[in-house]
């Protein structure tokens, strides 16, 4: 049993890492608390006053004892911190081969979208054995995405993407809760996670992909809202060339460099004047109020999917320090232009 747990732990599944962390902490704190209590009781009895006039003997400073009880607990606390930090970083950094799923929360439902274009409400189908990275945003107030069985809980905020990942290991149906009071029907903002055998999952995916991939929906919006009029892929448009933009450092007019992650791209769509790319004019219309979060998610999926131009030098590769930006990494596994074939992914 423990060997199975260890094997799962080594795979990097956050669920098992969390469980192990929890029990190590319980064992450690339990041992220390029991030890202190036992020592306290022993001292109370051993050093009790034996006669009404008894005076305690004077105890001199004992340097080795002082050093021991300062250094040992300090080392223990540092070890606990380091262990907790490792678990935290593992939770923040999804594995390279993780599958992206977008979650939009609103009062009072969870809308989930797969890259293939499959959409769900209050449910999420995932394959077992595959890391799933959730990119989440709220359309209104703060919600919190909570799957107790997978030991993950992450606030879902309006105006900013948050992300978390998990890997289901056993097929089954698991509870999804909203864990942040978000209004009248908060307690009914419930859902189910269906962890499926990878083969069943492929069948499920094929049944729901009629509308085309998320990126192809984004491509349609890209033309419909006129983005393509200025953002030419030749690089000669009035707006910056978006090819290969995702997770690339971008120099903005103030001289700062920002990383083109999901949150930056979303801001550049909705509040287009917030961070003007160096060398460009602030001429882009503001799309706040014209696009909903699901449309923004589709546009971002499109921008991610268009990738670098064929043969172009990729300015940033995996293995550079990219992994440190909020756990979001460049996804180079995307095909170069799936968006030209709606439903092709
Ligand atoms: Cu959404 Cu509570």
Boltz pocket constraint, residues with backbone or C-beta under 6 A from the ligand:
constraints:
  - pocket:
      binder: B
      contacts: [[A, 106], [A, 108], [A, 142], [A, 143], [A, 144], [A, 178], [A, 179], [A, 180], [A, 181], [A, 182], [A, 183], [A, 186], [A, 187], [A, 189]]
      max_distance: 6.0
